[in-house]
């Protein structure tokens, strides 16, 4: 079972108070289990008194999609930074020396 953040537990409480089934509340908070994702949903819900479950589920998917895009962007930025470092500095000389040593058997 995933651990739920403080905001995720708060989201569960909000959903229950608004009359959504407990199983639905559980699934929403199971997927939105970080402060960031749960806070996004709390912010979304703050604009409405009661939404159909389908709209809440759609927003869960949108939040998760956005989170995945951010993760992918950060990973690509890291790869790009390492590539730029290679272009500027080349390979680590210790690694090159090991590759060129006479002790290497091919």
C-alpha positions as CSV (number, residue, x, y, z in Angstrom):
1,X,0.0,0.0,0.0
2,X,1.3,3.4,-0.9
3,X,1.8,5.9,1.9
4,X,-0.4,8.9,1.8
5,X,0.8,12.4,2.4
6,X,-0.9,14.8,4.8
7,X,-2.6,16.6,1.9
8,X,-3.8,13.3,0.4
9,X,-5.5,12.5,3.7
10,X,-7.0,15.9,3.7
11,X,-8.3,15.3,0.2
12,X,-9.8,12.0,1.3
13,X,-11.7,13.8,4.0
14,X,-13.0,16.5,1.6
15,X,-14.2,13.9,-0.9
16,X,-16.0,11.9,1.9
17,X,-17.6,15.1,3.2
18,X,-18.9,15.8,-0.3
19,X,-20.6,12.5,-0.4
20,X,-18.4,10.5,-2.7
21,X,-18.3,6.7,-2.0
22,X,-15.4,5.6,0.2
23,X,-14.0,3.3,-2.4
24,X,-13.9,6.2,-4.9
25,X,-12.2,8.4,-2.3
26,X,-9.7,5.7,-1.7
27,X,-8.8,5.3,-5.4
28,X,-8.4,9.0,-5.9
29,X,-6.1,9.4,-2.9
30,X,-4.3,6.2,-3.7
31,X,-3.3,7.8,-7.0
32,X,-2.9,11.4,-5.7
33,X,-0.7,10.4,-2.8
34,X,1.8,13.3,-2.7
35,X,1.2,16.8,-1.3
36,X,1.7,18.3,-4.8
37,X,-0.9,16.1,-6.6
38,X,-3.4,16.2,-3.7
39,X,-3.1,20.0,-3.4
40,X,-3.8,20.3,-7.1
41,X,-7.0,18.3,-6.7
42,X,-8.0,20.2,-3.6
43,X,-7.6,23.4,-5.5
44,X,-9.7,22.1,-8.4
45,X,-12.5,21.0,-6.0
46,X,-12.5,24.3,-4.3
47,X,-14.2,25.9,-7.3
48,X,-17.1,23.5,-7.2
49,X,-19.7,22.3,-4.6
50,X,-20.3,18.9,-6.1
51,X,-19.0,17.3,-9.3
52,X,-19.9,14.1,-11.0
53,X,-17.4,11.3,-10.2
54,X,-16.5,11.1,-13.9
55,X,-15.3,14.7,-13.8
56,X,-13.2,14.1,-10.6
57,X,-11.7,11.0,-12.2
58,X,-10.9,13.0,-15.4
59,X,-9.1,15.6,-13.3
60,X,-7.1,12.9,-11.5
61,X,-5.9,11.7,-14.9
62,X,-5.1,15.2,-16.0
63,X,-3.1,15.8,-12.8
64,X,-1.2,12.5,-13.2
65,X,-0.5,13.3,-16.9
66,X,0.9,16.7,-16.0
67,X,3.0,15.2,-13.2
68,X,4.5,12.6,-15.7
69,X,5.3,15.4,-18.1
70,X,7.2,17.3,-15.4
71,X,9.1,14.2,-14.5
72,X,10.0,13.5,-18.1
73,X,11.1,17.1,-18.6
74,X,13.3,17.0,-15.5
75,X,14.9,13.7,-16.8
76,X,15.5,15.2,-20.2
77,X,17.1,18.3,-18.6
78,X,19.4,16.1,-16.6
79,X,20.4,14.1,-19.7
80,X,21.0,17.4,-21.6
81,X,23.1,18.8,-18.8
82,X,25.3,15.6,-18.8
83,X,25.6,15.8,-22.6
84,X,26.7,19.4,-22.4
85,X,29.2,18.6,-19.7
86,X,30.6,15.9,-22.0
87,X,30.8,18.3,-24.9
88,X,32.6,20.9,-22.8
89,X,34.9,18.6,-20.7
90,X,35.1,15.3,-22.6
91,X,35.2,12.0,-20.9
92,X,36.8,11.6,-17.5
93,X,40.5,11.1,-18.0
94,X,40.7,8.3,-15.4
95,X,38.1,6.3,-17.4
96,X,40.1,6.9,-20.7
97,X,43.3,5.8,-19.0
98,X,41.7,2.5,-17.8
99,X,40.5,1.8,-21.3
100,X,43.9,2.4,-22.8
101,X,45.9,0.4,-20.2
102,X,47.9,-2.6,-21.2
103,X,46.1,-4.8,-18.7
104,X,42.9,-4.9,-20.7
105,X,42.4,-8.2,-22.5
106,X,40.2,-8.2,-25.5
